[in-house]
Structures are given as structure tokens and as C-alpha cells.
């Protein structure tokens, strides 16, 4: 997050996807995608 601070951009929501994705099994990629969707849903104001 220090990159955002250096650019003067703070307070933005950040979605984190675990890496690396290359060479992972489809089941692992699907799990990470589900986690990313859950994160995204929690970042969207209702």
C-alpha cells in the first residue's frame, strides 16, 4: 500500500488476490476467484 501513499492516493478500498496464479490447479483458481468476489462484495457500499 506504500505505493498508493507515495502517489498521494489514500483511503481507497483494495481487493487482494493471492499470487501466483500461474501453474495453479483450476480448483485453486476458483477458490481465489470466490475469495475475490467476497472481498469485492464487502467493499461495495449498500
C-alpha positions in Angstrom: 0.0 0.0 0.0 3.0 2.3 0.3 2.8 2.9 -3.5 -0.6 4.4 -3.1 0.6 6.7 -0.3 3.6 7.8 -2.4 1.2 8.8 -5.1 -1.0 10.7 -2.7 -3.8 8.2 -3.0 -5.1 7.1 0.3 -8.3 5.6 1.6 -9.2 3.6 -1.5 -10.6 0.1 -1.0 -8.1 -2.6 -2.1 -9.0 -6.0 -3.4 -6.3 -8.5 -2.8 -5.8 -11.7 -4.9 -3.3 -14.2 -3.7 -0.5 -14.8 -6.1 1.0 -16.6 -8.1 -1.9 -17.8 -10.3 0.3 -19.4 -12.9 0.7 -23.2 -12.6 -2.2 -23.5 -10.1 -4.9 -26.1 -10.5 -8.3 -24.9 -11.7 -9.8 -25.6 -8.2 -7.3 -23.3 -6.6 -8.0 -20.6 -9.1 -11.7 -21.0 -8.5 -11.2 -20.7 -4.7 -9.2 -17.5 -5.2 -11.9 -16.1 -7.5 -14.6 -16.8 -4.9 -12.5 -15.1 -2.3 -12.0 -12.1 -4.5 -15.8 -11.8 -5.2 -16.5 -12.0 -1.4 -14.0 -9.2 -0.9 -15.5 -7.1 -3.7 -19.0 -7.6 -2.2 -17.7 -6.3 1.1 -16.2 -3.2 -0.5 -19.3 -2.1 -2.4 -21.4 0.2 -0.3 -25.1 -0.7 0.1 
